[in-house]
Amino acid sequence: MRSSFFANLDPGQLPGHFAQQNSKMLRVHLQGEVLARQGSMVAFQGQMDFDYEGSGGVGRFLKKMITGEGAPLMRVRGQGLLFLAHEADDIHLFYLENEAITVNGANLLAFDPQLTWDIQRVQGAGMATGGLFNTTIHGTGWVAITAHGTPVLLDTGRMPTFADAQAAVCWSSNLQVGVNRTMKLGALIGRGSGEAAQLAFNGPGFVLVQASEGPTVPEHSHGN
């Protein structure tokens, strides 16, 4: 896996068409199609068509209906330059090489169409606990994510790692992820669902955690 977080990302030496126009805007050199968050287009040059992207199967459709997880996607087809952004959040790129990454649906901006994706439930997460269904993306290609504020990359192989459910942006898909519940029920820790619980990460890998001071919450938390 390649990313600026790992100091091994040189977009000019990798296939594909994703690049950062600046820290808050993604530039896609479109020669075919790309999947992107609905409403994330801020400008384009050339000829492009924008279509709503369904869930891609009954199983994923039901998961989206039940969990509310996953930002609505659009499929953009055409040729030219496409510029994407979301609420002026910082944008970060990952290039997968036959690998998988798990992303909080609220932080997913765009990815190559040849990548496969599915919605996964965190083990031990009750249905009443929000934000604990996430999107796993697998294959070879580009993934663009957003983060509210400057994130920190934590090495989960060094020691047990815990993060607020809304602050965890993305992580290695090979990690064992569960729910850590605090003993003091009156202690509301983090910005998650209002429960005294955090995501617990175990195994070798990483988790990217954003500064959780802004209004980054999953869409279904607004009562939709």
Beta strands, then each sheet from edge to edge (+ up, - down):
strand 1: 2-3
strand 2: 18-22
strand 3: 25-37
strand 4: 41-53
strand 5: 73-84
strand 6: 90-103
strand 7: 108-111
strand 8: 116-121
strand 9: 133-147
strand 10: 152-155
strand 11: 161-163
strand 12: 168-172
strand 13: 176-181
strand 14: 197-202
strand 15: 206-209
sheet 1: 1+ 6- 9+ 7- 3+ 2-
sheet 2: 1+ 6- 12+ 15- 10+
sheet 3: 1+ 6- 9+ 8-
sheet 4: 1+ 6- 9+ 7- 3+ 5- 4+
sheet 5: 11+ 14- 13+
end
